[in-house]
Amino acid sequence: MPDRWRFVVNGEEVEVETARDTPLLYVLRNRLCLKGARFGCGQGLCGSCTVLMDGRPIFSCDTPVWSVEGRNIETVEGLASDGEPHPLQRAIMEERAGQCGYCLAGIVMRAKALLNENPRPTRGEIAEALDRNLCRCGAHNRIIRAIERAGAEIQGDAR
């Protein structure tokens, strides 16, 4: 028998009825129609499904919905404000850091968590933060530049 789960997604309180072990990713995509987080490996290894829970990156593919009860979840769809892209989204576009885009939402969310804690990370800190997100397109250097650019914009330093 399904249970009801309440939590906040991108600033809006939601309630879903589903089995307790349903992966958060399935709830986001299939119940809430938020398609940014992607199914990659289903084992919490690739990072395509990364979202933020209370500001910390998590793999939504292996996070059961019961564990997000009462928590704040942020997805890539929640980054834009008043129709304007978040500095990370803008920097990704300006640096042409997206290739196929499959992994990019997860990378952006992990980068957002990093910039929230450290708006001026070094290249090494960025690489370390993104270590759990796989990308096969070879855009790593552009992604790192985009994160540096976004950090500068968030700090108010024009590039």
TABELJO-V401203 format. One record per residue. N is the residue number from 1. PHI is phi in radians with two decimals (NA if undefined). NEAR is the number of other C-alpha atoms within 10 Angstrom. D_FIRST is the distance of its C-alpha to the first C-alpha in whole Angstrom. Layout:
BEGIN
n = {N & N}
phi = {PHI & PHI}
near = {NEAR & NEAR}
d_first = {D_FIRST & D_FIRST}
END
This chain:
BEGIN
n = {1 & 2 & 3 & 4 & 5 & 6 & 7 & 8 & 9 & 10 & 11 & 12 & 13 & 14 & 15 & 16 & 17 & 18 & 19 & 20 & 21 & 22 & 23 & 24 & 25 & 26 & 27 & 28 & 29 & 30 & 31 & 32 & 33 & 34 & 35 & 36 & 37 & 38 & 39 & 40 & 41 & 42 & 43 & 44 & 45 & 46 & 47 & 48 & 49 & 50 & 51 & 52 & 53 & 54 & 55 & 56 & 57 & 58 & 59 & 60 & 61 & 62 & 63 & 64 & 65 & 66 & 67 & 68 & 69 & 70 & 71 & 72 & 73 & 74 & 75 & 76 & 77 & 78 & 79 & 80 & 81 & 82 & 83 & 84 & 85 & 86 & 87 & 88 & 89 & 90 & 91 & 92 & 93 & 94 & 95 & 96 & 97 & 98 & 99 & 100 & 101 & 102 & 103 & 104 & 105 & 106 & 107 & 108 & 109 & 110 & 111 & 112 & 113 & 114 & 115 & 116 & 117 & 118 & 119 & 120 & 121 & 122 & 123 & 124 & 125 & 126 & 127 & 128 & 129 & 130 & 131 & 132 & 133 & 134 & 135 & 136 & 137 & 138 & 139 & 140 & 141 & 142 & 143 & 144 & 145 & 146 & 147 & 148 & 149 & 150 & 151 & 152 & 153 & 154 & 155 & 156 & 157 & 158 & 159}
phi = {NA & -1.18 & -1.94 & -1.81 & -2.24 & -2.04 & -2.81 & -1.89 & -2.15 & 0.89 & 1.51 & -1.99 & -1.24 & -2.21 & -2.37 & -2.22 & -1.96 & -2.89 & -1.10 & -1.04 & -1.64 & -1.08 & -1.08 & -0.91 & -0.96 & -1.15 & -1.13 & -1.04 & -1.35 & -1.59 & -1.73 & -1.81 & 1.00 & -1.75 & -1.71 & -1.10 & -1.22 & -2.01 & -1.45 & -1.95 & -1.86 & 1.30 & -2.22 & 1.21 & -2.00 & -1.82 & 1.58 & -1.09 & -1.72 & -1.09 & -2.33 & -1.82 & -2.04 & 0.89 & 1.48 & -1.90 & -1.22 & -2.40 & -1.54 & -1.31 & -1.25 & -2.10 & -1.82 & -1.22 & -1.03 & -1.02 & -1.36 & -1.82 & -0.90 & 1.31 & -1.70 & -1.80 & -1.96 & -2.17 & -2.00 & -1.05 & -1.13 & -1.56 & -1.36 & -1.14 & -2.31 & 0.90 & 1.37 & -1.74 & -1.15 & -1.10 & -0.88 & -1.14 & -1.11 & -1.11 & -1.13 & -1.03 & -1.18 & -1.15 & -1.55 & 0.90 & -1.50 & -1.61 & -1.80 & -1.30 & 1.53 & -1.09 & -1.56 & -1.10 & -1.07 & -1.14 & -1.12 & -1.06 & -1.19 & -1.17 & -1.14 & -1.07 & -1.05 & -1.08 & -1.17 & -1.12 & -1.51 & -2.56 & -1.21 & -2.20 & -1.26 & -1.34 & -1.03 & -1.12 & -1.16 & -1.13 & -1.04 & -1.13 & -1.11 & -1.57 & -0.97 & -1.56 & -1.91 & -1.55 & -2.45 & -1.74 & -1.46 & 1.41 & -1.69 & -0.97 & -1.10 & -1.21 & -1.12 & -1.10 & -1.05 & -1.11 & -1.16 & -1.07 & -1.09 & -1.12 & -1.04 & -1.11 & -1.14 & -1.08 & -1.37 & 1.55 & -1.65 & -1.30 & -1.78}
near = {6 & 11 & 10 & 13 & 18 & 16 & 19 & 18 & 21 & 15 & 11 & 12 & 13 & 13 & 14 & 16 & 14 & 17 & 15 & 16 & 13 & 16 & 20 & 24 & 27 & 21 & 19 & 21 & 15 & 11 & 13 & 14 & 10 & 18 & 17 & 23 & 27 & 23 & 22 & 16 & 13 & 17 & 13 & 19 & 15 & 19 & 32 & 29 & 32 & 32 & 30 & 22 & 19 & 14 & 17 & 18 & 22 & 20 & 26 & 29 & 26 & 19 & 17 & 18 & 25 & 19 & 14 & 17 & 14 & 13 & 14 & 18 & 25 & 22 & 22 & 23 & 15 & 16 & 19 & 14 & 9 & 6 & 7 & 10 & 15 & 17 & 20 & 25 & 21 & 17 & 22 & 22 & 14 & 14 & 17 & 14 & 23 & 19 & 13 & 11 & 14 & 19 & 25 & 27 & 24 & 31 & 28 & 24 & 27 & 26 & 27 & 27 & 20 & 22 & 21 & 14 & 12 & 14 & 19 & 19 & 17 & 13 & 14 & 10 & 14 & 21 & 17 & 10 & 16 & 21 & 14 & 18 & 21 & 17 & 20 & 10 & 13 & 11 & 15 & 16 & 13 & 17 & 26 & 22 & 19 & 25 & 31 & 23 & 23 & 27 & 24 & 18 & 17 & 17 & 12 & 9 & 10 & 9 & 8}
d_first = {0 & 4 & 7 & 10 & 13 & 17 & 20 & 23 & 24 & 28 & 28 & 26 & 23 & 19 & 16 & 13 & 10 & 8 & 7 & 9 & 12 & 12 & 16 & 18 & 20 & 17 & 16 & 20 & 21 & 19 & 17 & 20 & 23 & 25 & 26 & 29 & 27 & 27 & 25 & 28 & 28 & 24 & 25 & 26 & 30 & 31 & 31 & 30 & 26 & 28 & 27 & 28 & 26 & 28 & 31 & 31 & 30 & 27 & 25 & 22 & 22 & 21 & 19 & 16 & 15 & 14 & 18 & 19 & 17 & 21 & 23 & 25 & 25 & 28 & 28 & 31 & 30 & 31 & 34 & 37 & 38 & 40 & 40 & 42 & 40 & 40 & 43 & 41 & 40 & 44 & 45 & 43 & 45 & 48 & 48 & 47 & 44 & 42 & 42 & 39 & 37 & 34 & 34 & 36 & 33 & 32 & 35 & 36 & 33 & 34 & 38 & 37 & 35 & 39 & 41 & 39 & 40 & 44 & 45 & 48 & 47 & 49 & 48 & 48 & 45 & 43 & 43 & 42 & 39 & 38 & 39 & 35 & 35 & 36 & 38 & 40 & 42 & 45 & 45 & 45 & 48 & 47 & 44 & 45 & 48 & 46 & 44 & 47 & 48 & 45 & 46 & 50 & 48 & 46 & 49 & 51 & 53 & 54 & 55}
END
